[in-house]
């Protein structure tokens, strides 16, 4: 069973993501409500994958993803954001995410993206 870290400033969104992941058989080992806490949780827990929001207070998801990849270039990060991939890449051309999902998202789309990156 793959272990997940959820990073999103919205408690409501974290609950939706957690529910989708747990229904699909993944184990959510931690949640963080900002990028800085997400980076710290990643270092401590070494999850199999991370779901990462972009727009958050404190350290945003772009900076957090880059920092995670700076010490673990094999990190699997799925960006789940209201911003689409093109908008994100315009602002951060070297964004180091493995997959991008736009909010609102379909649970099936999320699970398929995770299964694809884990295989």
Buried (B, 14 or more C-beta within 10 A) or exposed (E): EBBBBBBBBBEEBBEBBBEBBEEBEBEBBBBBBBBBBBBEBBEEEEBBBBBBBBEBEEBBBBBBBBBBBEEEEEBBBBBBBEBBBEBBBEEBEEBBBBBBBBBEBEBEEBBBBBEEBEE
